[in-house]
Amino acid sequence: MNEPATEPDEATGYQSGLPGVLGTIDVAISKVEAVILASGVILMALNTCINVIARFGFGKGLFFSGEINRILIIMITFAGLGYAARHGRHIRMSACPPFMTRCRWPEEKP
C-alpha cells in the first residue's frame, strides 16, 4: 500500500514555475483547489448516503439533497478543471481517432 510516488508533485507537493509572489499565490490556489475537490467528494458521498438512509429508514428523504449535490458537482467540476490543468492531467479522447481514419473533409475548391 505504501508505493513510492510516481509523479514529481506527489512526493514533494505542487511547485509553481512562477516567480516570487505569483508563485506563492499559485501554490496557495493549488492547495485550496485540492481541499475543495477532496471535501466536495466527501460531502457529496455523505449527503447521498444520509439521503438514502433517510428515504428508506424514515420514508422521507432530505428535500434539499439534490440541490446540494448539484452545487457540489459544479464546484468539483470547476476546481477539478484548474487542478487538472495545473498538474497536466487532462482527459484524452483516444477512443475516437482510430474510427475517424476513413472520414475525410471535403476538399476546398479554389
Phi and psi in radians as a Rosetta constraint file:
Dihedral C 1 N 2 CA 2 C 2 CIRCULARHARMONIC -1.585 0.35
Dihedral N 2 CA 2 C 2 N 3 CIRCULARHARMONIC 1.341 0.35
Dihedral C 2 N 3 CA 3 C 3 CIRCULARHARMONIC -1.521 0.35
Dihedral N 3 CA 3 C 3 N 4 CIRCULARHARMONIC 2.597 0.35
Dihedral C 3 N 4 CA 4 C 4 CIRCULARHARMONIC -1.172 0.35
Dihedral N 4 CA 4 C 4 N 5 CIRCULARHARMONIC 2.639 0.35
Dihedral C 4 N 5 CA 5 C 5 CIRCULARHARMONIC -1.165 0.35
Dihedral N 5 CA 5 C 5 N 6 CIRCULARHARMONIC 2.396 0.35
Dihedral C 5 N 6 CA 6 C 6 CIRCULARHARMONIC -1.698 0.35
Dihedral N 6 CA 6 C 6 N 7 CIRCULARHARMONIC -0.448 0.35
Dihedral C 6 N 7 CA 7 C 7 CIRCULARHARMONIC -1.820 0.35
Dihedral N 7 CA 7 C 7 N 8 CIRCULARHARMONIC 2.571 0.35
Dihedral C 7 N 8 CA 8 C 8 CIRCULARHARMONIC -1.089 0.35
Dihedral N 8 CA 8 C 8 N 9 CIRCULARHARMONIC -0.643 0.35
Dihedral C 8 N 9 CA 9 C 9 CIRCULARHARMONIC -1.362 0.35
Dihedral N 9 CA 9 C 9 N 10 CIRCULARHARMONIC -0.215 0.35
Dihedral C 9 N 10 CA 10 C 10 CIRCULARHARMONIC -1.292 0.35
Dihedral N 10 CA 10 C 10 N 11 CIRCULARHARMONIC -0.589 0.35
Dihedral C 10 N 11 CA 11 C 11 CIRCULARHARMONIC -1.451 0.35
Dihedral N 11 CA 11 C 11 N 12 CIRCULARHARMONIC -0.717 0.35
Dihedral C 11 N 12 CA 12 C 12 CIRCULARHARMONIC -1.968 0.35
Dihedral N 12 CA 12 C 12 N 13 CIRCULARHARMONIC -0.052 0.35
Dihedral C 12 N 13 CA 13 C 13 CIRCULARHARMONIC 1.535 0.35
Dihedral N 13 CA 13 C 13 N 14 CIRCULARHARMONIC 2.963 0.35
Dihedral C 13 N 14 CA 14 C 14 CIRCULARHARMONIC -1.260 0.35
Dihedral N 14 CA 14 C 14 N 15 CIRCULARHARMONIC 2.318 0.35
Dihedral C 14 N 15 CA 15 C 15 CIRCULARHARMONIC -2.091 0.35
Dihedral N 15 CA 15 C 15 N 16 CIRCULARHARMONIC 2.113 0.35
Dihedral C 15 N 16 CA 16 C 16 CIRCULARHARMONIC -1.354 0.35
Dihedral N 16 CA 16 C 16 N 17 CIRCULARHARMONIC 2.592 0.35
Dihedral C 16 N 17 CA 17 C 17 CIRCULARHARMONIC -1.630 0.35
Dihedral N 17 CA 17 C 17 N 18 CIRCULARHARMONIC 0.015 0.35
Dihedral C 17 N 18 CA 18 C 18 CIRCULARHARMONIC -1.460 0.35
Dihedral N 18 CA 18 C 18 N 19 CIRCULARHARMONIC 2.575 0.35
Dihedral C 18 N 19 CA 19 C 19 CIRCULARHARMONIC -1.456 0.35
Dihedral N 19 CA 19 C 19 N 20 CIRCULARHARMONIC 2.601 0.35
Dihedral C 19 N 20 CA 20 C 20 CIRCULARHARMONIC 1.055 0.35
Dihedral N 20 CA 20 C 20 N 21 CIRCULARHARMONIC -2.304 0.35
Dihedral C 20 N 21 CA 21 C 21 CIRCULARHARMONIC -1.119 0.35
Dihedral N 21 CA 21 C 21 N 22 CIRCULARHARMONIC -0.628 0.35
Dihedral C 21 N 22 CA 22 C 22 CIRCULARHARMONIC -1.089 0.35
Dihedral N 22 CA 22 C 22 N 23 CIRCULARHARMONIC -0.658 0.35
Dihedral C 22 N 23 CA 23 C 23 CIRCULARHARMONIC -1.125 0.35
Dihedral N 23 CA 23 C 23 N 24 CIRCULARHARMONIC -0.707 0.35
Dihedral C 23 N 24 CA 24 C 24 CIRCULARHARMONIC -1.125 0.35
Dihedral N 24 CA 24 C 24 N 25 CIRCULARHARMONIC -0.753 0.35
Dihedral C 24 N 25 CA 25 C 25 CIRCULARHARMONIC -1.129 0.35
Dihedral N 25 CA 25 C 25 N 26 CIRCULARHARMONIC -0.714 0.35
Dihedral C 25 N 26 CA 26 C 26 CIRCULARHARMONIC -1.082 0.35
Dihedral N 26 CA 26 C 26 N 27 CIRCULARHARMONIC -0.764 0.35
Dihedral C 26 N 27 CA 27 C 27 CIRCULARHARMONIC -1.136 0.35
Dihedral N 27 CA 27 C 27 N 28 CIRCULARHARMONIC -0.694 0.35
Dihedral C 27 N 28 CA 28 C 28 CIRCULARHARMONIC -1.125 0.35
Dihedral N 28 CA 28 C 28 N 29 CIRCULARHARMONIC -0.751 0.35
Dihedral C 28 N 29 CA 29 C 29 CIRCULARHARMONIC -1.119 0.35
Dihedral N 29 CA 29 C 29 N 30 CIRCULARHARMONIC -0.659 0.35
Dihedral C 29 N 30 CA 30 C 30 CIRCULARHARMONIC -1.073 0.35
Dihedral N 30 CA 30 C 30 N 31 CIRCULARHARMONIC -0.731 0.35
Dihedral C 30 N 31 CA 31 C 31 CIRCULARHARMONIC -1.183 0.35
Dihedral N 31 CA 31 C 31 N 32 CIRCULARHARMONIC -0.694 0.35
Dihedral C 31 N 32 CA 32 C 32 CIRCULARHARMONIC -1.114 0.35
Dihedral N 32 CA 32 C 32 N 33 CIRCULARHARMONIC -0.734 0.35
Dihedral C 32 N 33 CA 33 C 33 CIRCULARHARMONIC -1.069 0.35
Dihedral N 33 CA 33 C 33 N 34 CIRCULARHARMONIC -0.745 0.35
Dihedral C 33 N 34 CA 34 C 34 CIRCULARHARMONIC -1.101 0.35
Dihedral N 34 CA 34 C 34 N 35 CIRCULARHARMONIC -0.698 0.35
Dihedral C 34 N 35 CA 35 C 35 CIRCULARHARMONIC -1.166 0.35
Dihedral N 35 CA 35 C 35 N 36 CIRCULARHARMONIC -0.722 0.35
Dihedral C 35 N 36 CA 36 C 36 CIRCULARHARMONIC -1.089 0.35
Dihedral N 36 CA 36 C 36 N 37 CIRCULARHARMONIC -0.753 0.35
Dihedral C 36 N 37 CA 37 C 37 CIRCULARHARMONIC -1.113 0.35
Dihedral N 37 CA 37 C 37 N 38 CIRCULARHARMONIC -0.865 0.35
Dihedral C 37 N 38 CA 38 C 38 CIRCULARHARMONIC -1.131 0.35
Dihedral N 38 CA 38 C 38 N 39 CIRCULARHARMONIC -0.837 0.35
Dihedral C 38 N 39 CA 39 C 39 CIRCULARHARMONIC -1.199 0.35
Dihedral N 39 CA 39 C 39 N 40 CIRCULARHARMONIC -0.595 0.35
Dihedral C 39 N 40 CA 40 C 40 CIRCULARHARMONIC -1.117 0.35
Dihedral N 40 CA 40 C 40 N 41 CIRCULARHARMONIC -0.767 0.35
Dihedral C 40 N 41 CA 41 C 41 CIRCULARHARMONIC -1.158 0.35
Dihedral N 41 CA 41 C 41 N 42 CIRCULARHARMONIC -0.748 0.35
Dihedral C 41 N 42 CA 42 C 42 CIRCULARHARMONIC -1.132 0.35
Dihedral N 42 CA 42 C 42 N 43 CIRCULARHARMONIC -0.770 0.35
Dihedral C 42 N 43 CA 43 C 43 CIRCULARHARMONIC -1.121 0.35
Dihedral N 43 CA 43 C 43 N 44 CIRCULARHARMONIC -0.645 0.35
Dihedral C 43 N 44 CA 44 C 44 CIRCULARHARMONIC -1.166 0.35
Dihedral N 44 CA 44 C 44 N 45 CIRCULARHARMONIC -0.720 0.35
Dihedral C 44 N 45 CA 45 C 45 CIRCULARHARMONIC -1.130 0.35
Dihedral N 45 CA 45 C 45 N 46 CIRCULARHARMONIC -0.773 0.35
Dihedral C 45 N 46 CA 46 C 46 CIRCULARHARMONIC -1.100 0.35
Dihedral N 46 CA 46 C 46 N 47 CIRCULARHARMONIC -0.771 0.35
Dihedral C 46 N 47 CA 47 C 47 CIRCULARHARMONIC -1.069 0.35
Dihedral N 47 CA 47 C 47 N 48 CIRCULARHARMONIC -0.751 0.35
Dihedral C 47 N 48 CA 48 C 48 CIRCULARHARMONIC -1.170 0.35
Dihedral N 48 CA 48 C 48 N 49 CIRCULARHARMONIC -0.767 0.35
Dihedral C 48 N 49 CA 49 C 49 CIRCULARHARMONIC -1.096 0.35
Dihedral N 49 CA 49 C 49 N 50 CIRCULARHARMONIC -0.775 0.35
Dihedral C 49 N 50 CA 50 C 50 CIRCULARHARMONIC -1.113 0.35
Dihedral N 50 CA 50 C 50 N 51 CIRCULARHARMONIC -0.686 0.35
Dihedral C 50 N 51 CA 51 C 51 CIRCULARHARMONIC -1.139 0.35
Dihedral N 51 CA 51 C 51 N 52 CIRCULARHARMONIC -0.728 0.35
Dihedral C 51 N 52 CA 52 C 52 CIRCULARHARMONIC -1.149 0.35
Dihedral N 52 CA 52 C 52 N 53 CIRCULARHARMONIC -0.766 0.35
Dihedral C 52 N 53 CA 53 C 53 CIRCULARHARMONIC -1.094 0.35
Dihedral N 53 CA 53 C 53 N 54 CIRCULARHARMONIC -0.748 0.35
Dihedral C 53 N 54 CA 54 C 54 CIRCULARHARMONIC -1.139 0.35
Dihedral N 54 CA 54 C 54 N 55 CIRCULARHARMONIC -0.712 0.35
Dihedral C 54 N 55 CA 55 C 55 CIRCULARHARMONIC -1.178 0.35
Dihedral N 55 CA 55 C 55 N 56 CIRCULARHARMONIC -0.785 0.35
Dihedral C 55 N 56 CA 56 C 56 CIRCULARHARMONIC -1.498 0.35
Dihedral N 56 CA 56 C 56 N 57 CIRCULARHARMONIC -0.474 0.35
Dihedral C 56 N 57 CA 57 C 57 CIRCULARHARMONIC -1.475 0.35
Dihedral N 57 CA 57 C 57 N 58 CIRCULARHARMONIC -0.677 0.35
Dihedral C 57 N 58 CA 58 C 58 CIRCULARHARMONIC -2.003 0.35
Dihedral N 58 CA 58 C 58 N 59 CIRCULARHARMONIC -0.097 0.35
Dihedral C 58 N 59 CA 59 C 59 CIRCULARHARMONIC 1.492 0.35
Dihedral N 59 CA 59 C 59 N 60 CIRCULARHARMONIC -0.125 0.35
Dihedral C 59 N 60 CA 60 C 60 CIRCULARHARMONIC -2.354 0.35
Dihedral N 60 CA 60 C 60 N 61 CIRCULARHARMONIC 2.282 0.35
Dihedral C 60 N 61 CA 61 C 61 CIRCULARHARMONIC -1.561 0.35
Dihedral N 61 CA 61 C 61 N 62 CIRCULARHARMONIC 3.078 0.35
Dihedral C 61 N 62 CA 62 C 62 CIRCULARHARMONIC -1.308 0.35
Dihedral N 62 CA 62 C 62 N 63 CIRCULARHARMONIC 2.191 0.35
Dihedral C 62 N 63 CA 63 C 63 CIRCULARHARMONIC -1.221 0.35
Dihedral N 63 CA 63 C 63 N 64 CIRCULARHARMONIC -0.321 0.35
Dihedral C 63 N 64 CA 64 C 64 CIRCULARHARMONIC -1.842 0.35
Dihedral N 64 CA 64 C 64 N 65 CIRCULARHARMONIC 0.106 0.35
Dihedral C 64 N 65 CA 65 C 65 CIRCULARHARMONIC -1.121 0.35
Dihedral N 65 CA 65 C 65 N 66 CIRCULARHARMONIC -0.746 0.35
Dihedral C 65 N 66 CA 66 C 66 CIRCULARHARMONIC -1.093 0.35
Dihedral N 66 CA 66 C 66 N 67 CIRCULARHARMONIC -0.717 0.35
Dihedral C 66 N 67 CA 67 C 67 CIRCULARHARMONIC -1.185 0.35
Dihedral N 67 CA 67 C 67 N 68 CIRCULARHARMONIC -0.689 0.35
Dihedral C 67 N 68 CA 68 C 68 CIRCULARHARMONIC -1.114 0.35
Dihedral N 68 CA 68 C 68 N 69 CIRCULARHARMONIC -0.776 0.35
Dihedral C 68 N 69 CA 69 C 69 CIRCULARHARMONIC -1.103 0.35
Dihedral N 69 CA 69 C 69 N 70 CIRCULARHARMONIC -0.655 0.35
Dihedral C 69 N 70 CA 70 C 70 CIRCULARHARMONIC -1.110 0.35
Dihedral N 70 CA 70 C 70 N 71 CIRCULARHARMONIC -0.770 0.35
Dihedral C 70 N 71 CA 71 C 71 CIRCULARHARMONIC -1.124 0.35
Dihedral N 71 CA 71 C 71 N 72 CIRCULARHARMONIC -0.718 0.35
Dihedral C 71 N 72 CA 72 C 72 CIRCULARHARMONIC -1.151 0.35
Dihedral N 72 CA 72 C 72 N 73 CIRCULARHARMONIC -0.659 0.35
Dihedral C 72 N 73 CA 73 C 73 CIRCULARHARMONIC -1.097 0.35
Dihedral N 73 CA 73 C 73 N 74 CIRCULARHARMONIC -0.761 0.35
Dihedral C 73 N 74 CA 74 C 74 CIRCULARHARMONIC -1.112 0.35
Dihedral N 74 CA 74 C 74 N 75 CIRCULARHARMONIC -0.749 0.35
Dihedral C 74 N 75 CA 75 C 75 CIRCULARHARMONIC -1.110 0.35
Dihedral N 75 CA 75 C 75 N 76 CIRCULARHARMONIC -0.772 0.35
Dihedral C 75 N 76 CA 76 C 76 CIRCULARHARMONIC -1.147 0.35
Dihedral N 76 CA 76 C 76 N 77 CIRCULARHARMONIC -0.681 0.35
Dihedral C 76 N 77 CA 77 C 77 CIRCULARHARMONIC -1.087 0.35
Dihedral N 77 CA 77 C 77 N 78 CIRCULARHARMONIC -0.848 0.35
Dihedral C 77 N 78 CA 78 C 78 CIRCULARHARMONIC -1.286 0.35
Dihedral N 78 CA 78 C 78 N 79 CIRCULARHARMONIC -0.625 0.35
Dihedral C 78 N 79 CA 79 C 79 CIRCULARHARMONIC -1.200 0.35
Dihedral N 79 CA 79 C 79 N 80 CIRCULARHARMONIC -0.647 0.35
Dihedral C 79 N 80 CA 80 C 80 CIRCULARHARMONIC -1.188 0.35
Dihedral N 80 CA 80 C 80 N 81 CIRCULARHARMONIC -0.569 0.35
Dihedral C 80 N 81 CA 81 C 81 CIRCULARHARMONIC -1.086 0.35
Dihedral N 81 CA 81 C 81 N 82 CIRCULARHARMONIC -0.819 0.35
Dihedral C 81 N 82 CA 82 C 82 CIRCULARHARMONIC -1.148 0.35
Dihedral N 82 CA 82 C 82 N 83 CIRCULARHARMONIC -0.689 0.35
Dihedral C 82 N 83 CA 83 C 83 CIRCULARHARMONIC -1.117 0.35
Dihedral N 83 CA 83 C 83 N 84 CIRCULARHARMONIC -0.792 0.35
Dihedral C 83 N 84 CA 84 C 84 CIRCULARHARMONIC -1.140 0.35
Dihedral N 84 CA 84 C 84 N 85 CIRCULARHARMONIC -0.709 0.35
Dihedral C 84 N 85 CA 85 C 85 CIRCULARHARMONIC -1.157 0.35
Dihedral N 85 CA 85 C 85 N 86 CIRCULARHARMONIC -0.704 0.35
Dihedral C 85 N 86 CA 86 C 86 CIRCULARHARMONIC -1.190 0.35
Dihedral N 86 CA 86 C 86 N 87 CIRCULARHARMONIC -0.641 0.35
Dihedral C 86 N 87 CA 87 C 87 CIRCULARHARMONIC -1.728 0.35
Dihedral N 87 CA 87 C 87 N 88 CIRCULARHARMONIC 0.065 0.35
Dihedral C 87 N 88 CA 88 C 88 CIRCULARHARMONIC 1.145 0.35
Dihedral N 88 CA 88 C 88 N 89 CIRCULARHARMONIC 0.674 0.35
Dihedral C 88 N 89 CA 89 C 89 CIRCULARHARMONIC -2.081 0.35
Dihedral N 89 CA 89 C 89 N 90 CIRCULARHARMONIC 1.005 0.35
Dihedral C 89 N 90 CA 90 C 90 CIRCULARHARMONIC -1.335 0.35
Dihedral N 90 CA 90 C 90 N 91 CIRCULARHARMONIC 2.727 0.35
Dihedral C 90 N 91 CA 91 C 91 CIRCULARHARMONIC -1.409 0.35
Dihedral N 91 CA 91 C 91 N 92 CIRCULARHARMONIC 2.278 0.35
Dihedral C 91 N 92 CA 92 C 92 CIRCULARHARMONIC -1.707 0.35
Dihedral N 92 CA 92 C 92 N 93 CIRCULARHARMONIC 2.372 0.35
Dihedral C 92 N 93 CA 93 C 93 CIRCULARHARMONIC -1.701 0.35
Dihedral N 93 CA 93 C 93 N 94 CIRCULARHARMONIC 1.477 0.35
Dihedral C 93 N 94 CA 94 C 94 CIRCULARHARMONIC -1.821 0.35
Dihedral N 94 CA 94 C 94 N 95 CIRCULARHARMONIC 0.051 0.35
Dihedral C 94 N 95 CA 95 C 95 CIRCULARHARMONIC -1.435 0.35
Dihedral N 95 CA 95 C 95 N 96 CIRCULARHARMONIC -0.526 0.35
Dihedral C 95 N 96 CA 96 C 96 CIRCULARHARMONIC -1.462 0.35
Dihedral N 96 CA 96 C 96 N 97 CIRCULARHARMONIC -0.674 0.35
Dihedral C 96 N 97 CA 97 C 97 CIRCULARHARMONIC -0.935 0.35
Dihedral N 97 CA 97 C 97 N 98 CIRCULARHARMONIC -0.650 0.35
Dihedral C 97 N 98 CA 98 C 98 CIRCULARHARMONIC -1.069 0.35
Dihedral N 98 CA 98 C 98 N 99 CIRCULARHARMONIC -0.512 0.35
Dihedral C 98 N 99 CA 99 C 99 CIRCULARHARMONIC -1.470 0.35
Dihedral N 99 CA 99 C 99 N 100 CIRCULARHARMONIC -0.207 0.35
Dihedral C 99 N 100 CA 100 C 100 CIRCULARHARMONIC -1.691 0.35
Dihedral N 100 CA 100 C 100 N 101 CIRCULARHARMONIC 0.153 0.35
Dihedral C 100 N 101 CA 101 C 101 CIRCULARHARMONIC -1.218 0.35
Dihedral N 101 CA 101 C 101 N 102 CIRCULARHARMONIC -0.501 0.35
Dihedral C 101 N 102 CA 102 C 102 CIRCULARHARMONIC -1.424 0.35
Dihedral N 102 CA 102 C 102 N 103 CIRCULARHARMONIC -0.362 0.35
Dihedral C 102 N 103 CA 103 C 103 CIRCULARHARMONIC -1.341 0.35
Dihedral N 103 CA 103 C 103 N 104 CIRCULARHARMONIC 2.294 0.35
Dihedral C 103 N 104 CA 104 C 104 CIRCULARHARMONIC -2.322 0.35
Dihedral N 104 CA 104 C 104 N 105 CIRCULARHARMONIC 2.463 0.35
Dihedral C 104 N 105 CA 105 C 105 CIRCULARHARMONIC -1.283 0.35
Dihedral N 105 CA 105 C 105 N 106 CIRCULARHARMONIC 2.504 0.35
Dihedral C 105 N 106 CA 106 C 106 CIRCULARHARMONIC -1.093 0.35
Dihedral N 106 CA 106 C 106 N 107 CIRCULARHARMONIC 2.424 0.35
Dihedral C 106 N 107 CA 107 C 107 CIRCULARHARMONIC -1.249 0.35
Dihedral N 107 CA 107 C 107 N 108 CIRCULARHARMONIC 2.464 0.35
Dihedral C 107 N 108 CA 108 C 108 CIRCULARHARMONIC -1.353 0.35
Dihedral N 108 CA 108 C 108 N 109 CIRCULARHARMONIC 2.421 0.35
Dihedral C 108 N 109 CA 109 C 109 CIRCULARHARMONIC -1.708 0.35
Dihedral N 109 CA 109 C 109 N 110 CIRCULARHARMONIC 2.280 0.35
